[in-house]
Amino acid sequence: VGALDVERIRSDFPILEREFDDQQVVYLDNAATTQTPDPVVDAMSDYYRYTNSNVHRGIHHLSQEASEAYERAHDRVAEFIGAGGREEVIFTKNTTESENLVAYSWGLNELGPGDEVVLTEMEHHASLVTWQQIANQTGADVKYIRIDEDGRLDMDHARECITDDTAILSAVHVSNTLGTVNPVAELTELAHEHDALSFIDGAQAVPNRPVDVEAIDADFYAFSGHKMAGPTGIGVLYGKQHLLEEMEPYLYGGGMIRKVTFEDSTWADLPWKFEPGTPQIAEAVGLEAAIDYLEEIGMERIQSHEEELAEYAYERLEAEGDVEIYGPEPGPDRSGLVGFNLESVHAHDLASIMNDHAVAIRAGDHCTQPLHDKLGVAASARASFYVYNTREEVDKLVAAIDDARQLFA
Ligand SMILES: Cc1ncc(COP(=O)(O)O)c(CN[C@@H]2CONC2=O)c1O
């Protein structure tokens, strides 16, 4: 697919010119949030400058324009992920809220004693805690598909876990801690063989690779704008239309109704039924601009770039001899991040020394505490890459690690 032009891309991100103690920042914390390119910032600024108005089609030009921009952003997202149309694209605050929407709107009404919710051991808290709590509230049981020593899902165990008692499977597409790419189409097929629903958490996948929700055949698919060069405050829940039609909203108010009387109310058409109140309009404009930006680069090109950086980082860290790397070896099963620990240095201390070198990585549990318990560590360090990162930045990461080793030797 050809290499992406990193230097030209970097010129769209002035934040990457920032210096701390005369050292240019090396931003390797993209799984936490990505940076925002000028075209996205400009699109949102221009919205506020020239189009700002409330939506739901007020009877004036500005409201018409704002409404069209907000509705069009749903169409753009549908096109980007291969959804059937705007009716299958709900705007939420983030991936976490997308998980909660289905857990409250579908889970509370459909789950009961005897039903099973199947998760994986590598789930982010957005999925794990949400479904764990809904199962507790409804008397349903939770089962976890095991991971093997390489951080891949044990698919034999998946076939054991997913049975006719399974009501829903909620699985992460790409682990934000291990980098593991899960076989989500195969998992979805397993769920469907047992008449169970499949909810795929795509927060670490949509920004980094082509995603076609209809090819995966997921019933629900969630992701966040801030992890894909877009703004915070906007996420997406994709849902198959027939399911969303059947689901009752769990957040009420204006904009999501059709008719209200003192006695009762009826609901608006999809997707508006699940979007109460004044929505995040500028963020929707920003999300559309982010999709345009990423697609101009090319999702296959982005995936290749990240996998090459992850492979280079993996090899350099492995060559250090005292770095434990979590997750699969470089290849199709590993996305653009590396989670690791340095034998002699706690992850938090390591990140602090990285920071002395203006190298921004994440250290902690990455909202996957049960996974860290399974790994036998309280915390891990994580370097995660995006379209503007370079091999030279990986070299700076490794040089800073060498410095940390000296300090703690
Ligand atoms: C796989 C995965 N699922 C869900 C979420 C939750 O997304 P929101 O916070 O947008 O709801 C994240 C966020 N990644 C986190 C955010 O900070 N560090 C991380 O690794 C994630 O990586």
The ligand as an SDF file (V2000), in Angstrom:
LIG
                    3D

 22 23  0  0  0  0  0  0  0  0999 V2000
  -10.1160   -1.2360   24.1050 C   0  0  0  0  0  0  0  0  0  0  0  0
  -10.7590   -0.0480   24.7590 C   0  0  0  0  0  0  0  0  0  0  0  0
  -12.0630   -0.1260   25.1030 N   0  0  0  0  0  0  0  0  0  0  0  0
  -12.7020    0.9210   25.6770 C   0  0  0  0  0  0  0  0  0  0  0  0
  -12.0320    2.1010   25.9360 C   0  0  0  0  0  0  0  0  0  0  0  0
  -12.7900    3.2520   26.5910 C   0  0  0  0  0  0  0  0  0  0  0  0
  -12.8440    4.3230   25.6980 O   0  0  0  0  0  0  0  0  0  0  0  0
  -13.3910    5.7210   26.2510 P   0  0  0  0  0  0  0  0  0  0  0  0
  -12.4970    6.0810   27.3900 O   0  0  0  0  0  0  0  0  0  0  0  0
  -13.2840    6.6630   25.0820 O   0  0  0  0  0  0  0  0  0  0  0  0
  -14.8180    5.4390   26.6770 O   0  0  0  0  0  0  0  0  0  0  0  0
  -10.6730    2.2330   25.5950 C   0  0  0  0  0  0  0  0  0  0  0  0
   -9.9380    3.5310   25.8700 C   0  0  0  0  0  0  0  0  0  0  0  0
   -8.5440    3.3910   26.0190 N   0  0  0  0  0  0  0  0  0  0  0  0
   -8.0510    3.8030   27.2830 C   0  0  0  0  0  0  0  0  0  0  0  0
   -8.1940    5.2810   27.5520 C   0  0  0  0  0  0  0  0  0  0  0  0
   -6.9750    5.6000   28.3030 O   0  0  0  0  0  0  0  0  0  0  0  0
   -6.0470    4.5680   28.1630 N   0  0  0  0  0  0  0  0  0  0  0  0
   -6.5970    3.5230   27.4900 C   0  0  0  0  0  0  0  0  0  0  0  0
   -6.0230    2.5230   27.1000 O   0  0  0  0  0  0  0  0  0  0  0  0
  -10.0240    1.1410   24.9970 C   0  0  0  0  0  0  0  0  0  0  0  0
   -8.7220    1.2120   24.6420 O   0  0  0  0  0  0  0  0  0  0  0  0
  1  2  1  0
  2  3  1  0
  2 21  2  0
  3  4  2  0
  4  5  1  0
  5  6  1  0
  5 12  2  0
  6  7  1  0
  7  8  1  0
  8  9  2  0
  8 10  1  0
  8 11  1  0
 12 13  1  0
 12 21  1  0
 13 14  1  0
 14 15  1  0
 15 16  1  0
 15 19  1  0
 16 17  1  0
 17 18  1  0
 18 19  1  0
 19 20  2  0
 21 22  1  0
M  END
$$$$
